[in-house]
């Protein structure tokens, strides 16, 4: 996963297996090469803020304890009972009574630097999948794509103008081409000729596939309506030659020591 919004889509399925509620808010952030998933209940935080006399609307960003893992070489004292500790690269809450008294100075919140990344405090009705920075990237990409479409549209317009100009020059040189009916008739005429020529080339190519060291073409004729060919081959080779002609959709039949192909143009 390259972007945080991709990781955030995966977060609910991962965190709900650990007991979170679908109504909670999920956040993600990088820790080295790994993604860290965090879930919180916005209603509980709102209630806690009101209990300590802080209006929830004044809280803009949240920071998570796991973001401080690199600074917890010694316990972080929260009050006279609890502290945050680094437990195998995971920040955990521990009672002070269980911590060894090493004599080293214990940290307080004032000793720590605020993490560089903060998360907008989201109420239960304001869960967003895309952050401001990612929205900026998407908007920039759409702007660039829109510019590319505009340039491509101008190219198409120029090409179309050139074609229209060529057609107009041809009409001026040959006034009869100005009629749509005339142009349609010309198109139909040459389309028919092209289709007939293509059909003849394909038929000749199929007949050519029947020629080998065991068979030879002794006669080939065709006109505007019909075509025919005679292929000479040993008696024991005619059966396989007939099957091959059938697979090529050539109208063929065995006549003595020859294979005769006779058909009409479609």
C-alpha positions as CSV (number, residue, x, y, z in Angstrom):
1,X,0.0,0.0,0.0
2,X,1.5,3.3,-1.1
3,X,-1.0,5.9,0.2
4,X,-2.6,6.3,3.6
5,X,-6.2,6.3,2.2
6,X,-5.5,2.8,0.8
7,X,-4.3,1.6,4.2
8,X,-7.3,3.3,5.9
9,X,-9.7,1.2,3.7
10,X,-8.1,-2.0,5.1
11,X,-8.0,-0.7,8.7
12,X,-11.7,-1.5,9.6
13,X,-11.4,-5.2,8.7
14,X,-8.2,-5.5,10.6
15,X,-9.2,-3.6,13.7
16,X,-12.7,-5.0,14.0
17,X,-11.2,-8.5,14.5
18,X,-9.5,-6.9,17.6
19,X,-12.9,-5.8,19.1
20,X,-13.4,-2.3,17.7
21,X,-16.8,-1.0,16.7
22,X,-17.7,-0.1,13.1
23,X,-18.8,3.4,14.3
24,X,-15.2,4.2,15.5
25,X,-12.8,6.3,13.6
26,X,-9.7,4.7,12.0
27,X,-6.4,6.4,11.3
28,X,-3.2,5.1,9.9
29,X,0.4,6.3,9.8
30,X,3.8,5.0,8.8
31,X,6.3,3.7,11.2
32,X,9.4,2.9,9.2
33,X,8.3,0.5,6.4
34,X,5.1,-0.5,8.2
35,X,1.6,0.9,8.6
36,X,0.3,1.5,12.1
37,X,-3.5,1.2,12.5
38,X,-5.3,3.1,15.2
39,X,-9.0,3.2,16.2
40,X,-10.8,5.4,18.7
41,X,-14.3,6.1,19.8
42,X,-15.0,9.8,19.1
43,X,-17.9,9.8,21.6
44,X,-15.7,8.8,24.5
45,X,-13.1,11.4,23.6
46,X,-15.8,14.1,23.4
47,X,-17.2,13.1,26.8
48,X,-13.7,13.1,28.3
49,X,-13.0,16.6,26.9
50,X,-16.2,17.9,28.4
51,X,-15.4,16.4,31.8
52,X,-12.0,18.2,32.0
53,X,-13.7,21.5,30.8
54,X,-12.4,21.5,27.3
55,X,-14.9,22.3,24.6
56,X,-14.6,19.5,21.9
57,X,-14.9,22.1,19.1
58,X,-11.6,23.7,20.2
59,X,-9.7,20.4,19.6
60,X,-8.4,20.4,16.1
61,X,-5.9,17.6,16.0
62,X,-5.2,14.4,17.8
63,X,-1.8,12.7,18.4
64,X,-1.4,9.0,19.3
65,X,0.9,7.6,21.9
66,X,2.4,5.2,19.4
67,X,3.9,8.2,17.6
68,X,6.1,8.8,20.6
69,X,7.6,5.3,20.7
70,X,11.1,6.5,19.7
71,X,11.2,8.9,22.6
72,X,10.2,6.4,25.3
73,X,13.6,5.2,26.3
74,X,12.4,6.0,29.8
75,X,8.8,5.9,31.1
76,X,6.6,8.9,30.4
77,X,4.8,9.9,33.6
78,X,1.1,10.7,33.1
79,X,0.1,11.2,36.7
80,X,1.0,9.8,40.2
81,X,-0.3,6.3,39.2
82,X,0.2,5.6,35.4
83,X,2.9,6.0,32.8
84,X,3.5,5.2,29.1
85,X,6.3,2.8,28.4
86,X,7.9,1.2,25.3
87,X,7.1,-2.5,25.3
88,X,8.8,-4.2,22.4
89,X,8.3,-1.1,20.1
90,X,4.7,-0.8,21.2
91,X,3.5,2.0,23.5
92,X,1.7,0.6,26.5
93,X,0.0,2.0,29.6
94,X,1.6,0.7,32.8
95,X,1.1,1.4,36.6
96,X,4.0,3.2,38.2
97,X,4.0,0.6,41.0
98,X,5.2,-2.0,38.5
99,X,8.0,0.0,37.1
100,X,11.5,-0.5,38.5
101,X,13.0,2.5,40.3
102,X,16.2,2.8,38.3
103,X,17.0,6.3,39.5
104,X,17.0,7.7,36.0
105,X,15.0,10.8,35.2
106,X,11.5,10.0,34.1
107,X,10.0,12.0,31.3
108,X,6.9,14.2,31.4
109,X,4.8,15.4,28.5
110,X,6.7,18.7,28.6
111,X,9.9,16.8,27.7
112,X,8.6,15.5,24.5
113,X,8.4,17.0,21.1
114,X,5.0,17.2,19.4
115,X,4.8,14.6,16.5
116,X,5.1,16.1,13.1
117,X,1.9,14.4,11.9
118,X,-1.4,15.2,13.6
119,X,-4.9,13.8,12.9
120,X,-8.0,15.9,12.6
121,X,-10.4,15.1,15.5
122,X,-13.4,13.5,13.8
123,X,-16.8,13.2,15.4
124,X,-19.0,10.2,14.7
125,X,-20.6,11.9,11.7
126,X,-17.4,13.2,10.1
127,X,-15.2,10.2,9.2
128,X,-13.1,11.0,6.1
129,X,-11.1,8.6,4.0
130,X,-9.0,11.2,2.2
131,X,-6.9,13.8,3.9
132,X,-6.2,17.4,2.8
133,X,-2.7,16.5,1.3
134,X,-4.1,13.6,-0.7
135,X,-7.0,15.7,-1.9
136,X,-4.4,18.2,-3.2
137,X,-2.6,15.4,-5.0
138,X,-5.9,14.2,-6.6
139,X,-6.9,17.7,-7.6
140,X,-3.5,18.3,-9.2
141,X,-3.7,15.0,-11.1
142,X,-7.2,15.9,-12.3
143,X,-6.0,19.3,-13.4
144,X,-3.1,17.8,-15.3
145,X,-5.5,15.3,-16.9
146,X,-7.9,18.0,-17.8
147,X,-5.1,20.0,-19.5
148,X,-4.0,16.8,-21.4
149,X,-7.6,16.4,-22.6
150,X,-7.7,20.0,-23.7
151,X,-4.5,19.7,-25.7
152,X,-5.8,16.4,-27.3
153,X,-9.1,18.1,-28.1
154,X,-7.2,20.9,-29.9
155,X,-5.3,18.3,-31.9
156,X,-8.4,16.6,-32.9
157,X,-10.0,19.9,-33.9
158,X,-7.0,20.8,-36.0
159,X,-7.0,17.4,-37.7
160,X,-10.8,17.6,-38.4
161,X,-10.3,21.1,-39.8
162,X,-7.6,19.8,-42.1
163,X,-9.9,17.0,-43.3
164,X,-12.7,19.4,-43.9
165,X,-10.4,21.7,-45.9
166,X,-9.2,18.7,-48.0
167,X,-12.8,17.7,-48.7
168,X,-13.7,21.2,-49.7
169,X,-10.8,21.5,-52.1
170,X,-11.8,18.2,-53.7
171,X,-15.4,19.4,-54.1
172,X,-14.2,22.7,-55.7
173,X,-12.1,20.7,-58.2
174,X,-15.0,18.2,-58.8
175,X,-18.3,20.0,-58.3
176,X,-20.2,16.7,-58.7
177,X,-18.8,15.5,-55.3
178,X,-20.8,18.2,-53.5
179,X,-23.8,15.9,-53.7
180,X,-24.2,13.5,-50.8
181,X,-25.9,11.0,-53.0
182,X,-23.0,11.0,-55.5
183,X,-20.5,10.5,-52.7
184,X,-22.5,7.7,-51.3
185,X,-22.8,6.0,-54.7
186,X,-19.0,6.3,-55.2
187,X,-18.4,4.9,-51.7
188,X,-20.7,1.9,-52.3
189,X,-19.2,1.2,-55.7
190,X,-15.6,1.0,-54.4
191,X,-16.6,-0.7,-51.2
192,X,-18.1,-3.5,-53.3
193,X,-15.0,-3.7,-55.5
194,X,-12.8,-3.9,-52.4
195,X,-14.9,-6.6,-50.8
196,X,-14.8,-8.7,-54.0
197,X,-11.1,-8.3,-54.3
198,X,-10.6,-9.3,-50.7
199,X,-12.8,-12.3,-51.1
200,X,-10.8,-13.5,-54.2
201,X,-7.5,-13.0,-52.4
202,X,-8.7,-15.0,-49.4
203,X,-10.0,-17.8,-51.7
204,X,-6.8,-18.0,-53.7
205,X,-4.9,-18.2,-50.4
206,X,-7.0,-21.1,-49.2
207,X,-6.5,-23.0,-52.4
208,X,-2.8,-22.4,-52.1
209,X,-2.8,-24.1,-48.7
210,X,-3.9,-27.3,-50.5
211,X,-0.8,-27.4,-52.6
212,X,2.2,-29.4,-51.4
213,X,4.8,-32.0,-52.5
214,X,2.0,-34.6,-52.7
215,X,-0.5,-32.4,-54.6
216,X,-0.3,-29.9,-57.5
217,X,-2.7,-27.4,-59.0
218,X,-3.5,-28.4,-62.6
219,X,-6.2,-25.8,-63.4
220,X,-7.5,-22.5,-61.9
221,X,-10.2,-20.3,-63.5
222,X,-12.4,-17.6,-62.1
223,X,-14.6,-14.8,-63.4
224,X,-17.0,-12.3,-61.9
225,X,-19.4,-15.0,-60.7
226,X,-17.6,-18.3,-60.3
227,X,-14.3,-19.9,-59.5
228,X,-12.9,-23.4,-60.0
229,X,-9.7,-25.3,-59.4
230,X,-8.5,-28.9,-60.0
231,X,-5.8,-30.4,-57.8
232,X,-4.1,-33.6,-58.7
233,X,-2.9,-35.9,-55.9
234,X,-2.3,-39.6,-55.1
235,X,-5.5,-41.6,-54.4
236,X,-4.5,-42.2,-50.7
237,X,-3.9,-38.4,-50.2
238,X,-7.2,-37.2,-51.6
239,X,-9.3,-38.0,-48.5
240,X,-7.1,-35.9,-46.2
241,X,-7.0,-33.2,-48.9
242,X,-10.8,-33.1,-49.0
243,X,-11.0,-32.8,-45.2
244,X,-8.6,-29.9,-45.3
245,X,-10.7,-28.2,-48.0
246,X,-13.8,-28.6,-45.9
247,X,-12.1,-27.1,-42.9
248,X,-11.3,-24.1,-45.1
249,X,-14.9,-23.8,-46.2
250,X,-14.0,-24.6,-49.8
251,X,-16.7,-26.4,-51.9
252,X,-14.7,-29.5,-53.0
253,X,-15.4,-33.0,-54.1
254,X,-13.2,-36.0,-55.2
255,X,-13.3,-36.8,-58.9
256,X,-11.2,-39.8,-59.8
257,X,-7.5,-38.9,-59.0
258,X,-8.3,-35.2,-58.6
259,X,-9.9,-32.8,-56.1
260,X,-12.3,-30.4,-57.8
261,X,-13.1,-27.1,-56.2
262,X,-16.1,-25.2,-57.6
263,X,-17.8,-22.2,-56.0
264,X,-19.5,-18.9,-56.5
265,X,-18.5,-15.5,-55.1
266,X,-20.7,-14.2,-52.3
